[in-house]
């Protein structure tokens, strides 16, 4: 049954991404009411609740679920906790949006998807790059076959060496499940799968390295993926790129033209000439990234109200994780 009043939301995990993106957007969302925040650090939960005027705070999710009549919950905690928290919420009759990485492995993701199906609750994976305005524009171009027959895709996300803004658990394989391939790589894999309509993978190979940062998890990875329509996809991700700034790109090459993100550009063949087009009015990259979280939250709340499946489903999150597992297996991990 559709929710006609404001959607009552709880959030689990009061760390950086929640404080910078999710909580401000939930507070600003006119169709939502953020009624509770939960964190294992009680002091942080209390401070965040006070700062954002959230009515209640908890240090145990079970107590939050019992004490507050929630319609949905946003989970933004270390990846190791996603499965038990997600299952607890779904079995309590609460819809779930879960931050990336979805899970440490495909088995955990599969169990969450199965629980969502058994309980008839919504499960959304927070892949904010799908909600960028330039991504939506590029998907229209690709769906309309403006590039002709698609041939190749190249994508990468290279963070510059020496700038580490990740929490401690990102580098612990038991807590995170993997390194840069699960952090940055899965976001680019999900983005490409989304833009291409989730084609079937027939080959997935990868090489990884731990040498730059000497962590227990990989700090760099290069992958090659081939789809059943013969489109090939090459991926390069790193936490340790020597450059003056981060680099992120996605490039599509077709028989009649090409298109790329960051920034969005398109080039098409017209007779003997190649004409480049840059869609106006999309804003700069920082603004596009900021707005993607706002749009993502609004979309999730709308899905909860209307009882419709989200753009980024648990099944799709599972599909991306299955590819990552293939890549890890090919690398000898």
RODRENDREN-778625 format. One record per residue (C-alpha): x, y, z; residue in one letter. Coordinates in steps of 0.25 Angstrom, whole numbers, padded with zeros to 4 digits, always signed. Layout:
<recs>
XYZa;...
</recs>
This chain:
<recs>
+0000+0000+0000x;+0005+0014-0004x;+0010+0023+0007x;+0001+0036+0007x;+0008+0043+0019x;+0022+0047+0020x;+0032+0035+0019x;+0038+0032+0033x;+0053+0029+0031x;+0064+0024+0040x;+0078+0024+0037x;+0089+0014+0043x;+0103+0019+0042x;+0106+0034+0046x;+0120+0035+0039x;+0125+0044+0028x;+0116+0040+0016x;+0103+0041+0025x;+0107+0055+0031x;+0112+0061+0018x;+0102+0055+0008x;+0090+0047+0014x;+0085+0054+0026x;+0085+0068+0020x;+0078+0062+0008x;+0068+0054+0016x;+0065+0067+0025x;+0063+0075+0013x;+0054+0065+0006x;+0039+0070+0007x;+0033+0056+0006x;+0042+0050+0017x;+0043+0051+0032x;+0056+0047+0038x;+0052+0042+0051x;+0064+0034+0057x;+0079+0032+0055x;+0087+0020+0060x;+0102+0018+0062x;+0110+0008+0071x;+0117+0021+0076x;+0106+0026+0085x;+0113+0040+0086x;+0114+0042+0071x;+0099+0038+0070x;+0095+0048+0081x;+0104+0059+0075x;+0098+0056+0060x;+0084+0056+0065x;+0086+0069+0073x;+0093+0076+0061x;+0082+0072+0051x;+0070+0073+0061x;+0067+0058+0059x;+0057+0054+0069x;+0063+0041+0074x;+0077+0034+0074x;+0081+0020+0077x;+0093+0011+0078x;+0086-0002+0075x;+0078-0003+0062x;+0068-0014+0069x;+0064-0003+0079x;+0062+0007+0068x;+0053-0003+0060x;+0045-0006+0072x;+0044+0009+0077x;+0041+0016+0064x;+0030+0013+0054x;+0039+0014+0042x;+0036+0012+0027x;+0050+0011+0022x;+0064+0012+0027x;+0077+0016+0020x;+0089+0007+0024x;+0103+0014+0023x;+0112+0005+0032x;+0124-0003+0029x;+0122-0014+0019x;+0123-0026+0028x;+0110-0021+0036x;+0102-0019+0023x;+0096-0033+0023x;+0091-0034+0037x;+0086-0020+0038x;+0079-0021+0024x;+0072-0035+0028x;+0068-0029+0041x;+0061-0017+0035x;+0054-0025+0024x;+0049-0035+0034x;+0044-0024+0042x;+0035-0019+0030x;+0045-0007+0027x;+0050-0004+0013x;+0065-0002+0011x;+0074+0007+0004x;+0089+0002+0006x;+0101+0009+0003x;+0112+0003-0006x;+0119-0006-0006x;+0106-0014-0005x;+0113-0026+0001x;+0127-0033+0003x;+0123-0043-0007x;+0112-0049-0016x;+0107-0059-0006x;+0104-0048+0004x;+0097-0039-0006x;+0089-0051-0011x;+0084-0054+0003x;+0079-0039+0004x;+0072-0040-0009x;+0065-0053-0005x;+0061-0047+0008x;+0055-0035+0001x;+0047-0044-0008x;+0042-0053+0003x;+0038-0040+0011x;+0032-0033-0001x;+0041-0020+0004x;+0049-0011-0005x;+0064-0012-0006x;+0072-0001-0013x;+0087+0000-0014x;+0092+0014-0013x;+0099+0016-0026x;+0099+0031-0027x;+0106+0032-0041x;+0094+0027-0047x;+0086+0039-0042x;+0095+0049-0048x;+0089+0058-0059x;+0100+0056-0069x;+0099+0040-0067x;+0084+0042-0070x;+0087+0050-0083x;+0097+0040-0087x;+0088+0028-0085x;+0077+0035-0094x;+0088+0036-0105x;+0092+0021-0103x;+0078+0016-0103x;+0075+0024-0116x;+0087+0018-0123x;+0093+0032-0126x;+0107+0026-0126x;+0103+0015-0136x;+0107+0001-0132x;+0114+0001-0119x;+0128-0005-0120x;+0137-0002-0107x;+0136+0004-0094x;+0148+0010-0086x;+0146+0014-0071x;+0155+0018-0060x;+0155+0024-0046x;+0169+0028-0041x;+0171+0034-0028x;+0184+0042-0026x;+0195+0036-0017x;+0196+0041-0003x;+0182+0046+0000x;+0175+0036+0008x;+0161+0039+0013x;+0155+0026+0015x;+0152+0020+0029x;+0160+0009+0035x;+0152-0003+0031x;+0153+0000+0016x;+0167-0007+0016x;+0163-0019+0025x;+0159-0030+0015x;+0151-0037+0027x;+0143-0024+0029x;+0142-0019+0014x;+0143-0031+0006x;+0153-0025-0004x;+0161-0013-0008x;+0160-0002-0019x;+0152-0012-0028x;+0141-0012-0018x;+0142+0002-0014x;+0144+0010-0028x;+0143-0002-0038x;+0129-0007-0034x;+0124+0007-0036x;+0129+0008-0050x;+0125-0006-0053x;+0111-0002-0048x;+0110+0011-0056x;+0114+0004-0069x;+0105-0008-0067x;+0093+0002-0064x;+0097+0010-0077x;+0097-0002-0086x;+0085-0008-0080x;+0092-0020-0072x;+0097-0028-0084x;+0102-0042-0081x;+0117-0044-0077x;+0124-0055-0085x;+0138-0052-0080x;+0144-0045-0068x;+0159-0044-0065x;+0167-0035-0056x;+0181-0032-0050x;+0183-0026-0037x;+0194-0020-0029x;+0197-0017-0014x;+0211-0011-0017x;+0208+0004-0016x;+0202+0005-0003x;+0206-0008+0003x;+0192-0011+0009x;+0185-0025+0011x;+0176-0021+0000x;+0179-0017-0014x;+0182-0003-0017x;+0181-0004-0032x;+0174-0012-0042x;+0172-0013-0057x;+0161-0022-0063x;+0156-0026-0077x;+0141-0030-0078x;+0134-0035-0091x;+0119-0036-0093x;+0111-0045-0101x;+0108-0034-0111x;+0123-0034-0114x;+0125-0020-0107x;+0138-0020-0099x;+0140-0012-0086x;+0153-0008-0080x;+0154-0003-0066x;+0166+0003-0058x;+0165+0007-0043x;+0175+0012-0033x;+0176+0018-0019x;+0191+0022-0022x;+0192+0029-0036x;+0203+0039-0037x;+0196+0052-0042x;+0192+0066-0037x;+0177+0062-0036x;+0168+0050-0036x;+0164+0045-0050x;+0150+0039-0054x;+0146+0036-0068x;+0136+0027-0076x;+0138+0027-0091x;+0128+0020-0101x;+0133+0017-0115x;+0122+0014-0126x;+0122+0012-0141x;+0117+0026-0143x;+0122+0034-0132x;+0127+0034-0117x;+0123+0040-0104x;+0130+0042-0090x;+0127+0046-0076x;+0134+0056-0067x;+0131+0065-0074x;+0120+0060-0083x;+0124+0061-0098x;+0119+0055-0111x;+0125+0054-0125x;+0118+0049-0137x;+0121+0046-0151x;+0114+0055-0161x;+0119+0052-0175x;+0134+0054-0175x;+0134+0063-0163x;+0133+0059-0148x;+0125+0069-0140x;+0127+0070-0125x;+0115+0074-0116x;+0115+0078-0102x;+0101+0078-0096x;+0099+0092-0089x;+0093+0095-0075x;+0098+0082-0067x;+0107+0089-0058x;+0121+0086-0053x;+0126+0073-0048x;+0126+0076-0033x;+0111+0081-0034x;+0107+0069-0042x;+0113+0060-0032x;+0107+0067-0020x;+0093+0067-0027x;+0094+0052-0030x;+0092+0049-0015x;+0080+0058-0014x;+0074+0052-0026x;+0077+0038-0021x;+0070+0041-0007x;+0058+0047-0014x;+0057+0035-0023x;+0057+0025-0011x;+0047+0032-0003x;+0038+0033-0016x;+0039+0018-0018x;+0035+0016-0003x;+0023+0025-0005x;+0019+0018-0018x;+0023+0004-0015x;+0031+0004-0028x;+0045-0003-0031x;+0057+0006-0030x;+0066+0010-0041x;+0077+0003-0034x;+0072-0011-0029x;+0078-0021-0020x;+0078-0031-0032x;+0086-0021-0040x;+0096-0019-0028x;+0097-0034-0028x;+0100-0035-0043x;+0111-0025-0041x;+0117-0033-0029x;+0117-0046-0037x;+0126-0039-0048x;+0135-0034-0037x;+0136-0048-0032x;+0140-0053-0046x;+0151-0042-0047x;+0156-0046-0033x;+0156-0061-0037x;+0164-0058-0050x;+0174-0050-0042x;+0178-0062-0033x;+0171-0056-0021x;
</recs>
